[in-house]
Structure formats: C-alpha cells, structure tokens
Amino acid sequence: MRKHYLFPIFAGLIMLMGVSLLAVGFIEFNHARDSVNWLETTGKIIQSHVSQKSVSRDQHEQLMYIPQIRYEYTFEGRIYQSDRVNFLPQSTTQVDAEAVSQRYPVGKIVTVYCNPDNLQLAVLEVGASQQNYEPLILGVFLLVLGSFLLRKHYKK
C-alpha cells in the first residue's frame, strides 16, 4: 500500500528536475544566443589556472577539471571582474581545461562582451553551440518521462 504513494512522488520529482533543467537551460541558451550583440570592451586576464574537483559516481572517484579564468574590465569608468568564459558547462577533461587556460594566460588583453542590461554579466566567447541545447533536451526528456510514468500509474 505504501508503494502506491511513493511512485507518484518519484514521477513528480523527475518532472520537477525536468522543469528546473528547462528553466536554467532556457536562460543560459538565451544569454548565449544574445551575447553576439552585447557591448564590447577591453579586459585583462588576472587569473588563469585549472582546478580539480573529485566527484563520486557509482562508488568510483572521478576527477573533473575546471578552467579558472578571471578577468577585469572597465566599462563607463567602472571596474568589473568576471570569471565566465562562455555559456557552456565549465567542468571538462584535463586536456580541454588546460587548453582554455592556455588560451587565456595571465596578463593577456582580451575582448570582453558585456550584457547591456547587466554590465556585471560578461563573457570572453560569445554565441550558442550545440552543447547549449543539452539541458533543454534533457529537461524535455525528464518532463515527458515523468508525465508518462504518472499517466501510466493512474491509468491502472
């Protein structure tokens, strides 16, 4: 009898994860797409290295590598700092993370793209790519899966 109540909760949680991924993915995708029209200014890399993060998956430790790039830029006489390179996931393989860090060494002068509605939101690389669709696709999948499970459960 108790299992009867747990299944809809489980399906609802799957749907909630799907909605959350859709919301975050939609915001990130719109920023990525719109960034090609953002304001340009000049900046300077003030920090560049790769950090490691240990993640446990299926009782195995896995290392994730994250490029840590921090830059400073001035817009309309005000100094800002950001650590966002682009609108893609930042954890990656060691080779890819090191490639990003090497592209942006400390002291390098770079073009910074600022959101005209929020000058604190800035990136070094603009535009959307295929990876920007992944959270949207996964979100739709989880939403459909949860809906299917709920429908199947209540159809009995």
TORZA-234970 format. One record per residue: y negated, x negated, z of N, C-alpha, C, O in turn. Coordinates in nm, 3 decimals, always signed. Atoms other than C-alpha are relative to their C-alpha. Example, Ala and Ser with C-alpha at 12.3 -4.5 7.8 and 13.67 -1.06 7.14 Angstrom:
REM residues 2
+0.119 / -0.089 / +0.000 / +0.450 / -1.230 / +0.780 / -0.120 / -0.090 / +0.000 / -0.118 / -0.194 / +0.066
+0.119 / +0.082 / -0.006 / +0.106 / -1.367 / +0.714 / -0.109 / +0.077 / +0.073 / -0.220 / +0.026 / +0.090
REM end
This chain:
REM residues 156
+0.120 / -0.082 / +0.000 / +0.000 / +0.000 / +0.000 / -0.126 / -0.086 / +0.000 / -0.224 / -0.052 / -0.066
+0.117 / +0.086 / -0.010 / -0.242 / -0.281 / +0.081 / -0.032 / -0.068 / -0.134 / -0.149 / -0.088 / -0.167
+0.021 / +0.063 / +0.130 / -0.191 / -0.447 / -0.259 / -0.080 / +0.090 / -0.094 / -0.152 / +0.042 / -0.181
+0.071 / -0.097 / +0.082 / -0.328 / -0.130 / -0.416 / -0.152 / -0.019 / +0.008 / -0.222 / +0.002 / -0.091
+0.144 / +0.018 / -0.019 / -0.675 / -0.207 / -0.273 / -0.048 / -0.139 / -0.039 / -0.165 / -0.157 / -0.073
+0.040 / +0.137 / +0.033 / -0.674 / -0.581 / -0.341 / -0.019 / -0.022 / -0.149 / -0.106 / -0.098 / -0.191
+0.007 / +0.022 / +0.145 / -0.620 / -0.558 / -0.716 / -0.137 / +0.037 / -0.059 / -0.193 / -0.042 / -0.135
+0.134 / -0.032 / +0.053 / -0.947 / -0.372 / -0.794 / -0.108 / -0.098 / +0.048 / -0.202 / -0.128 / -0.024
+0.095 / +0.099 / -0.051 / -1.135 / -0.619 / -0.572 / +0.010 / -0.128 / -0.082 / -0.092 / -0.186 / -0.120
-0.022 / +0.119 / +0.082 / -0.981 / -0.909 / -0.765 / -0.060 / +0.019 / -0.140 / -0.129 / -0.070 / -0.190
+0.054 / -0.028 / +0.134 / -1.070 / -0.748 / -1.101 / -0.153 / +0.005 / +0.005 / -0.220 / -0.043 / -0.086
+0.145 / -0.007 / -0.015 / -1.422 / -0.677 / -0.974 / -0.062 / -0.139 / +0.014 / -0.169 / -0.164 / -0.041
+0.049 / +0.138 / -0.013 / -1.466 / -1.043 / -0.874 / +0.001 / -0.073 / -0.134 / -0.090 / -0.150 / -0.163
-0.006 / +0.059 / +0.134 / -1.357 / -1.151 / -1.222 / -0.119 / +0.049 / -0.083 / -0.183 / -0.029 / -0.153
+0.112 / -0.055 / +0.074 / -1.616 / -0.917 / -1.370 / -0.133 / -0.056 / +0.051 / -0.223 / -0.085 / -0.028
+0.122 / +0.056 / -0.058 / -1.883 / -1.044 / -1.130 / -0.023 / -0.144 / -0.047 / -0.135 / -0.183 / -0.078
+0.012 / +0.137 / +0.054 / -1.810 / -1.404 / -1.237 / -0.045 / +0.004 / -0.145 / -0.127 / -0.078 / -0.187
+0.040 / -0.013 / +0.139 / -1.842 / -1.292 / -1.599 / -0.146 / +0.034 / -0.016 / -0.215 / -0.024 / -0.100
+0.141 / -0.039 / +0.006 / -2.177 / -1.124 / -1.540 / -0.089 / -0.118 / +0.040 / -0.193 / -0.142 / -0.021
+0.078 / +0.116 / -0.045 / -2.303 / -1.431 / -1.350 / -0.008 / -0.106 / -0.109 / -0.116 / -0.159 / -0.135
+0.001 / +0.098 / +0.109 / -2.200 / -1.665 / -1.631 / -0.087 / +0.046 / -0.115 / -0.158 / -0.034 / -0.175
+0.084 / -0.054 / +0.107 / -2.365 / -1.437 / -1.885 / -0.148 / -0.014 / +0.033 / -0.228 / -0.053 / -0.052
+0.141 / +0.007 / -0.039 / -2.690 / -1.428 / -1.689 / -0.051 / -0.144 / -0.006 / -0.155 / -0.170 / -0.066
+0.043 / +0.141 / +0.000 / -2.712 / -1.804 / -1.634 / +0.006 / -0.056 / -0.142 / -0.086 / -0.126 / -0.185
-0.015 / +0.050 / +0.138 / -2.584 / -1.880 / -1.985 / -0.109 / +0.051 / -0.092 / -0.157 / -0.022 / -0.178
+0.105 / -0.059 / +0.082 / -2.838 / -1.645 / -2.141 / -0.134 / -0.069 / +0.025 / -0.206 / -0.100 / -0.069
+0.126 / +0.068 / -0.034 / -3.129 / -1.805 / -1.955 / -0.001 / -0.141 / -0.057 / -0.099 / -0.183 / -0.119
-0.008 / +0.139 / +0.050 / -3.014 / -2.158 / -2.041 / -0.005 / -0.004 / -0.153 / -0.072 / -0.089 / -0.210
+0.000 / -0.003 / +0.146 / -2.948 / -2.066 / -2.405 / -0.141 / +0.028 / -0.053 / -0.185 / -0.036 / -0.149
+0.136 / -0.031 / +0.044 / -3.295 / -1.912 / -2.441 / -0.094 / -0.119 / +0.019 / -0.176 / -0.147 / -0.068
+0.082 / +0.120 / -0.021 / -3.459 / -2.220 / -2.289 / +0.032 / -0.105 / -0.107 / -0.059 / -0.166 / -0.164
-0.039 / +0.100 / +0.100 / -3.260 / -2.446 / -2.522 / -0.055 / +0.035 / -0.138 / -0.111 / -0.049 / -0.207
+0.049 / -0.045 / +0.132 / -3.349 / -2.240 / -2.829 / -0.152 / -0.009 / -0.009 / -0.206 / -0.054 / -0.110
+0.146 / -0.001 / +0.001 / -3.715 / -2.206 / -2.733 / -0.062 / -0.139 / +0.012 / -0.177 / -0.160 / -0.027
+0.056 / +0.133 / -0.028 / -3.757 / -2.573 / -2.639 / -0.050 / -0.072 / -0.125 / -0.133 / -0.163 / -0.114
+0.048 / +0.065 / +0.122 / -3.808 / -2.672 / -3.003 / -0.148 / +0.029 / -0.025 / -0.213 / -0.041 / -0.103
+0.141 / -0.036 / +0.015 / -4.151 / -2.504 / -2.978 / -0.084 / -0.034 / +0.123 / -0.200 / +0.007 / +0.132
+0.073 / +0.034 / -0.122 / -4.251 / -2.645 / -2.639 / -0.106 / -0.105 / -0.027 / -0.106 / -0.172 / -0.130
+0.109 / +0.098 / +0.009 / -4.555 / -2.862 / -2.580 / +0.056 / -0.142 / +0.014 / +0.149 / -0.166 / +0.091
-0.043 / +0.140 / -0.005 / -4.514 / -3.237 / -2.634 / -0.100 / -0.084 / +0.078 / -0.221 / -0.064 / +0.068
+0.083 / +0.099 / -0.067 / -4.644 / -3.514 / -2.412 / +0.082 / -0.128 / +0.010 / +0.200 / -0.131 / -0.026
-0.068 / +0.128 / -0.014 / -4.557 / -3.875 / -2.340 / +0.041 / -0.019 / +0.145 / -0.031 / +0.019 / +0.237
-0.050 / +0.027 / -0.134 / -4.348 / -3.980 / -2.043 / +0.062 / -0.138 / +0.008 / +0.070 / -0.210 / -0.092
-0.061 / +0.131 / -0.024 / -4.180 / -4.284 / -1.891 / +0.122 / +0.019 / +0.089 / +0.116 / +0.089 / +0.189
-0.123 / -0.006 / -0.079 / -3.825 / -4.323 / -1.761 / -0.021 / -0.084 / +0.126 / -0.058 / -0.201 / +0.119
+0.018 / +0.072 / -0.127 / -3.841 / -4.417 / -1.391 / +0.132 / -0.021 / +0.073 / +0.137 / -0.096 / +0.171
-0.131 / +0.020 / -0.060 / -3.470 / -4.393 / -1.304 / +0.105 / +0.029 / -0.105 / +0.095 / +0.126 / -0.180
-0.106 / -0.020 / +0.097 / -3.158 / -4.430 / -1.512 / +0.128 / -0.068 / +0.048 / +0.136 / -0.191 / +0.053
-0.131 / +0.053 / -0.038 / -2.801 / -4.470 / -1.391 / +0.103 / +0.113 / -0.010 / +0.069 / +0.228 / -0.037
-0.108 / -0.097 / +0.005 / -2.464 / -4.296 / -1.385 / +0.058 / +0.015 / +0.141 / +0.089 / -0.085 / +0.206
-0.062 / -0.023 / -0.131 / -2.331 / -4.135 / -1.067 / +0.138 / +0.061 / -0.022 / +0.167 / +0.123 / -0.125
-0.136 / -0.052 / +0.005 / -1.972 / -4.040 / -0.993 / +0.014 / +0.111 / +0.104 / -0.045 / +0.105 / +0.212
-0.029 / -0.107 / -0.093 / -1.851 / -3.722 / -0.831 / +0.150 / +0.026 / -0.005 / +0.207 / +0.045 / -0.112
-0.143 / -0.024 / -0.009 / -1.496 / -3.672 / -0.710 / +0.025 / +0.150 / +0.014 / -0.034 / +0.216 / +0.100
-0.032 / -0.143 / +0.000 / -1.352 / -3.327 / -0.781 / +0.151 / +0.015 / +0.013 / +0.227 / -0.052 / -0.056
-0.144 / -0.027 / -0.018 / -1.015 / -3.196 / -0.662 / +0.040 / +0.116 / -0.089 / -0.019 / +0.224 / -0.084
-0.056 / -0.104 / +0.086 / -0.818 / -3.000 / -0.919 / +0.151 / -0.008 / +0.006 / +0.210 / -0.112 / -0.025
-0.146 / -0.006 / -0.008 / -0.459 / -2.893 / -0.867 / +0.058 / -0.117 / +0.078 / +0.152 / -0.182 / +0.034
-0.042 / +0.106 / -0.092 / -0.415 / -3.143 / -0.582 / -0.014 / -0.140 / -0.059 / +0.049 / -0.234 / -0.012
+0.027 / +0.131 / +0.061 / -0.538 / -3.428 / -0.804 / -0.150 / -0.026 / +0.005 / -0.231 / +0.064 / -0.018
+0.140 / +0.040 / +0.001 / -0.862 / -3.616 / -0.768 / -0.041 / -0.037 / -0.142 / +0.030 / -0.109 / -0.212
+0.052 / +0.031 / +0.132 / -1.069 / -3.636 / -1.083 / -0.145 / -0.043 / +0.016 / -0.221 / +0.019 / +0.089
+0.138 / +0.047 / -0.006 / -1.388 / -3.833 / -1.130 / -0.080 / +0.063 / -0.114 / -0.037 / +0.066 / -0.229
+0.093 / -0.050 / +0.100 / -1.680 / -3.670 / -1.308 / -0.119 / -0.095 / +0.001 / -0.157 / -0.147 / +0.105
+0.112 / +0.093 / +0.014 / -1.968 / -3.880 / -1.436 / -0.124 / +0.078 / -0.042 / -0.120 / +0.162 / -0.132
+0.124 / -0.074 / +0.024 / -2.326 / -3.758 / -1.434 / -0.113 / -0.100 / -0.028 / -0.145 / -0.182 / +0.058
+0.115 / +0.087 / +0.025 / -2.615 / -3.937 / -1.606 / -0.119 / +0.045 / +0.084 / -0.158 / +0.162 / +0.080
+0.115 / -0.031 / -0.085 / -2.906 / -3.952 / -1.361 / -0.123 / -0.062 / -0.065 / -0.150 / -0.181 / -0.051
+0.120 / +0.046 / +0.071 / -3.223 / -3.978 / -1.568 / -0.120 / +0.072 / +0.062 / -0.124 / +0.195 / +0.065
+0.123 / -0.059 / -0.056 / -3.561 / -3.922 / -1.402 / -0.117 / -0.060 / -0.076 / -0.121 / -0.180 / -0.102
+0.117 / +0.046 / +0.075 / -3.889 / -3.942 / -1.589 / -0.125 / +0.065 / +0.057 / -0.121 / +0.169 / +0.123
+0.130 / -0.045 / -0.046 / -4.254 / -3.897 / -1.516 / -0.085 / +0.026 / -0.124 / -0.079 / -0.048 / -0.222
+0.087 / -0.032 / +0.113 / -4.505 / -3.733 / -1.747 / -0.129 / +0.063 / +0.053 / -0.132 / +0.119 / +0.162
+0.129 / -0.055 / -0.037 / -4.866 / -3.626 / -1.737 / -0.037 / +0.108 / -0.100 / -0.023 / +0.091 / -0.221
+0.047 / -0.107 / +0.087 / -4.998 / -3.300 / -1.870 / -0.126 / +0.058 / +0.061 / -0.127 / +0.098 / +0.177
+0.131 / -0.051 / -0.044 / -5.361 / -3.188 / -1.845 / -0.044 / -0.066 / +0.130 / -0.095 / +0.001 / +0.220
+0.045 / +0.078 / -0.114 / -5.430 / -3.463 / -1.591 / +0.088 / +0.008 / +0.124 / +0.057 / -0.056 / +0.225
-0.088 / -0.014 / -0.115 / -5.147 / -3.365 / -1.357 / +0.132 / -0.072 / -0.028 / +0.186 / -0.064 / -0.138
-0.125 / +0.076 / +0.015 / -4.839 / -3.585 / -1.298 / +0.118 / +0.085 / +0.044 / +0.115 / +0.148 / +0.150
-0.124 / -0.074 / -0.028 / -4.493 / -3.425 / -1.310 / +0.117 / -0.096 / -0.008 / +0.107 / -0.203 / -0.067
-0.127 / +0.071 / +0.015 / -4.137 / -3.552 / -1.273 / +0.108 / +0.101 / -0.030 / +0.104 / +0.215 / +0.015
-0.115 / -0.085 / +0.031 / -3.816 / -3.410 / -1.412 / +0.123 / -0.088 / -0.015 / +0.113 / -0.210 / -0.033
-0.126 / +0.073 / +0.019 / -3.452 / -3.508 / -1.437 / +0.090 / +0.069 / -0.103 / +0.209 / +0.041 / -0.111
-0.078 / -0.075 / +0.097 / -3.344 / -3.275 / -1.714 / -0.009 / -0.069 / -0.136 / -0.118 / -0.085 / -0.191
-0.002 / +0.062 / +0.132 / -3.235 / -3.445 / -2.037 / +0.001 / +0.109 / -0.107 / -0.076 / +0.102 / -0.203
-0.012 / -0.108 / +0.097 / -3.136 / -3.128 / -2.224 / +0.058 / +0.122 / +0.071 / +0.064 / +0.125 / +0.194
-0.056 / -0.121 / -0.059 / -2.980 / -2.785 / -2.168 / +0.151 / +0.007 / -0.015 / +0.206 / +0.115 / -0.033
-0.145 / +0.008 / +0.006 / -2.619 / -2.899 / -2.181 / +0.054 / -0.033 / +0.139 / -0.020 / -0.082 / +0.224
-0.059 / +0.041 / -0.129 / -2.377 / -2.947 / -1.890 / -0.017 / -0.150 / +0.020 / +0.001 / -0.228 / -0.074
+0.032 / +0.140 / -0.024 / -2.461 / -3.278 / -1.725 / +0.121 / -0.084 / +0.042 / +0.117 / -0.206 / +0.027
-0.117 / +0.080 / -0.036 / -2.116 / -3.381 / -1.596 / +0.085 / -0.021 / -0.124 / +0.105 / +0.071 / -0.204
-0.066 / +0.037 / +0.125 / -1.917 / -3.560 / -1.860 / +0.093 / -0.119 / +0.023 / +0.121 / -0.156 / +0.137
-0.084 / +0.118 / -0.011 / -1.692 / -3.855 / -1.934 / -0.087 / -0.122 / +0.031 / -0.208 / -0.119 / +0.013
+0.074 / +0.121 / -0.034 / -1.789 / -4.203 / -1.823 / -0.070 / -0.058 / -0.123 / -0.186 / -0.100 / -0.115
+0.058 / +0.055 / +0.124 / -1.849 / -4.317 / -2.183 / -0.124 / +0.078 / -0.041 / -0.227 / +0.019 / -0.075
+0.114 / -0.083 / +0.040 / -2.077 / -4.022 / -2.261 / -0.117 / -0.013 / +0.097 / -0.233 / -0.020 / +0.056
+0.105 / +0.014 / -0.101 / -2.268 / -4.052 / -1.933 / -0.072 / -0.135 / -0.015 / -0.194 / -0.141 / -0.006
+0.061 / +0.132 / +0.018 / -2.324 / -4.426 / -1.989 / -0.083 / -0.006 / -0.128 / -0.185 / -0.074 / -0.133
+0.077 / -0.003 / +0.125 / -2.441 / -4.356 / -2.346 / -0.136 / +0.066 / +0.022 / -0.236 / +0.020 / -0.032
+0.127 / -0.066 / -0.031 / -2.707 / -4.117 / -2.214 / -0.089 / -0.095 / +0.080 / -0.208 / -0.108 / +0.051
+0.077 / +0.093 / -0.082 / -2.815 / -4.371 / -1.952 / -0.055 / -0.116 / -0.083 / -0.167 / -0.161 / -0.060
+0.046 / +0.110 / +0.086 / -2.838 / -4.645 / -2.216 / -0.108 / +0.045 / -0.097 / -0.194 / -0.034 / -0.136
+0.104 / -0.054 / +0.089 / -3.045 / -4.418 / -2.442 / -0.135 / +0.008 / +0.069 / -0.240 / +0.004 / +0.005
+0.123 / -0.017 / -0.078 / -3.299 / -4.381 / -2.162 / -0.008 / -0.105 / +0.112 / +0.005 / -0.071 / +0.230
+0.012 / +0.104 / -0.104 / -3.340 / -4.717 / -1.983 / -0.133 / +0.012 / +0.076 / -0.231 / +0.066 / +0.024
+0.122 / -0.002 / -0.083 / -3.595 / -4.755 / -1.702 / -0.112 / -0.070 / -0.076 / -0.092 / -0.177 / -0.133
+0.117 / +0.056 / +0.066 / -3.943 / -4.820 / -1.845 / -0.022 / +0.050 / -0.141 / -0.130 / +0.032 / -0.197
+0.015 / -0.048 / +0.137 / -3.879 / -4.660 / -2.183 / -0.103 / +0.113 / -0.007 / -0.104 / +0.202 / +0.078
+0.099 / -0.106 / +0.025 / -4.166 / -4.447 / -2.316 / +0.069 / +0.104 / -0.088 / +0.127 / +0.071 / -0.192
-0.073 / -0.108 / +0.067 / -4.031 / -4.109 / -2.429 / -0.093 / +0.117 / -0.029 / -0.199 / +0.130 / +0.030
+0.067 / -0.128 / +0.024 / -4.148 / -3.780 / -2.574 / +0.063 / +0.103 / +0.093 / +0.185 / +0.117 / +0.098
-0.044 / -0.103 / -0.093 / -4.125 / -3.504 / -2.315 / -0.045 / +0.135 / -0.054 / -0.159 / +0.150 / -0.100
+0.030 / -0.135 / +0.048 / -4.112 / -3.138 / -2.412 / -0.011 / +0.093 / +0.121 / +0.086 / +0.108 / +0.197
+0.029 / -0.083 / -0.118 / -4.269 / -2.900 / -2.154 / -0.008 / +0.147 / -0.039 / -0.062 / +0.183 / -0.143
+0.010 / -0.144 / +0.017 / -4.232 / -2.527 / -2.124 / -0.146 / +0.040 / +0.024 / -0.199 / +0.013 / +0.131
+0.141 / -0.035 / -0.018 / -4.585 / -2.388 / -2.180 / -0.024 / +0.100 / +0.113 / -0.135 / +0.108 / +0.165
+0.013 / -0.098 / -0.109 / -4.519 / -2.114 / -1.921 / +0.030 / -0.061 / +0.137 / -0.003 / -0.002 / +0.240
-0.035 / +0.068 / -0.124 / -4.392 / -2.361 / -1.660 / +0.008 / -0.149 / -0.029 / +0.114 / -0.199 / -0.068
+0.007 / +0.141 / +0.038 / -4.500 / -2.722 / -1.709 / +0.095 / -0.089 / +0.079 / +0.118 / -0.204 / +0.040
-0.098 / +0.077 / -0.077 / -4.251 / -2.838 / -1.445 / +0.137 / +0.002 / -0.067 / +0.222 / -0.082 / -0.035
-0.127 / -0.007 / +0.074 / -3.965 / -2.736 / -1.675 / -0.016 / -0.081 / -0.128 / -0.088 / -0.042 / -0.220
+0.014 / +0.091 / +0.114 / -3.925 / -3.021 / -1.921 / +0.135 / -0.061 / -0.035 / +0.225 / -0.069 / +0.048
-0.121 / +0.067 / +0.048 / -3.657 / -3.192 / -2.129 / -0.039 / -0.113 / -0.094 / -0.151 / -0.119 / -0.144
+0.020 / +0.110 / +0.095 / -3.620 / -3.503 / -2.340 / +0.061 / +0.034 / -0.136 / +0.018 / -0.020 / -0.238
-0.069 / -0.037 / +0.124 / -3.391 / -3.344 / -2.602 / -0.006 / +0.152 / -0.014 / +0.034 / +0.225 / +0.077
+0.021 / -0.144 / +0.019 / -3.468 / -3.002 / -2.749 / +0.109 / +0.062 / -0.086 / +0.185 / -0.008 / -0.154
-0.089 / -0.076 / +0.087 / -3.266 / -2.732 / -2.919 / +0.130 / +0.040 / +0.066 / +0.172 / -0.016 / +0.168
-0.129 / -0.050 / -0.046 / -2.943 / -2.544 / -2.869 / +0.111 / -0.061 / -0.084 / +0.091 / -0.094 / -0.201
-0.116 / +0.049 / +0.073 / -2.600 / -2.668 / -2.966 / +0.118 / +0.093 / +0.025 / +0.105 / +0.192 / +0.097
-0.119 / -0.082 / -0.015 / -2.252 / -2.524 / -2.983 / +0.040 / +0.013 / +0.147 / +0.090 / +0.118 / +0.188
-0.037 / -0.005 / -0.141 / -2.197 / -2.610 / -2.615 / -0.082 / +0.102 / +0.078 / -0.037 / +0.150 / +0.182
+0.082 / -0.100 / -0.069 / -2.477 / -2.373 / -2.515 / +0.061 / +0.140 / -0.008 / +0.025 / +0.228 / +0.070
-0.066 / -0.129 / +0.013 / -2.257 / -2.082 / -2.629 / +0.117 / +0.015 / +0.097 / +0.160 / +0.128 / +0.124
-0.121 / -0.005 / -0.081 / -1.965 / -2.172 / -2.398 / -0.012 / +0.092 / +0.122 / +0.079 / +0.172 / +0.145
+0.007 / -0.093 / -0.113 / -2.092 / -1.995 / -2.081 / -0.008 / +0.146 / -0.044 / +0.043 / +0.235 / +0.024
+0.010 / -0.137 / +0.050 / -2.174 / -1.687 / -2.288 / +0.136 / +0.053 / -0.042 / +0.172 / +0.167 / -0.011
-0.133 / -0.040 / +0.045 / -1.829 / -1.676 / -2.445 / +0.093 / +0.022 / +0.119 / +0.165 / +0.121 / +0.125
-0.084 / -0.012 / -0.118 / -1.654 / -1.735 / -2.112 / -0.041 / +0.122 / +0.083 / +0.044 / +0.193 / +0.136
+0.049 / -0.116 / -0.073 / -1.874 / -1.472 / -1.945 / +0.049 / +0.131 / -0.061 / +0.093 / +0.220 / +0.011
-0.048 / -0.120 / +0.068 / -1.785 / -1.209 / -2.207 / +0.150 / +0.015 / +0.021 / +0.199 / +0.125 / +0.047
-0.144 / -0.004 / -0.020 / -1.417 / -1.302 / -2.177 / +0.036 / +0.052 / +0.139 / +0.122 / +0.138 / +0.153
-0.028 / -0.042 / -0.137 / -1.418 / -1.261 / -1.797 / -0.038 / +0.146 / +0.023 / +0.032 / +0.219 / +0.093
+0.044 / -0.139 / -0.014 / -1.610 / -0.935 / -1.818 / +0.102 / +0.095 / -0.066 / +0.137 / +0.197 / -0.007
-0.099 / -0.082 / +0.069 / -1.363 / -0.791 / -2.072 / +0.133 / -0.002 / +0.075 / +0.197 / +0.102 / +0.090
-0.125 / +0.011 / -0.074 / -1.064 / -0.922 / -1.876 / -0.003 / +0.086 / +0.127 / +0.091 / +0.161 / +0.153
+0.012 / -0.080 / -0.121 / -1.186 / -0.766 / -1.551 / +0.000 / +0.149 / -0.029 / +0.063 / +0.227 / +0.042
+0.004 / -0.141 / +0.039 / -1.261 / -0.437 / -1.725 / +0.138 / +0.049 / -0.041 / +0.180 / +0.159 / -0.004
-0.135 / -0.034 / +0.043 / -0.917 / -0.436 / -1.886 / +0.093 / +0.017 / +0.120 / +0.171 / +0.112 / +0.126
-0.086 / -0.008 / -0.118 / -0.746 / -0.504 / -1.552 / -0.031 / +0.124 / +0.082 / +0.061 / +0.191 / +0.130
+0.036 / -0.121 / -0.074 / -0.940 / -0.227 / -1.379 / +0.048 / +0.127 / -0.070 / +0.102 / +0.218 / -0.007
-0.042 / -0.117 / +0.077 / -0.869 / +0.020 / -1.655 / +0.151 / +0.019 / +0.008 / +0.200 / +0.130 / +0.026
-0.147 / -0.005 / -0.006 / -0.500 / -0.066 / -1.655 / +0.045 / +0.044 / +0.139 / +0.140 / +0.122 / +0.152
-0.035 / -0.034 / -0.137 / -0.488 / -0.036 / -1.275 / -0.019 / +0.150 / +0.027 / +0.068 / +0.215 / +0.086
+0.030 / -0.140 / -0.030 / -0.649 / +0.308 / -1.262 / +0.065 / +0.098 / -0.098 / +0.063 / +0.219 / -0.074
-0.067 / -0.084 / +0.097 / -0.460 / +0.439 / -1.565 / +0.140 / +0.040 / +0.049 / +0.198 / +0.138 / +0.001
-0.136 / -0.027 / -0.051 / -0.132 / +0.430 / -1.370 / +0.013 / +0.137 / +0.057 / +0.120 / +0.175 / +0.104
REM end
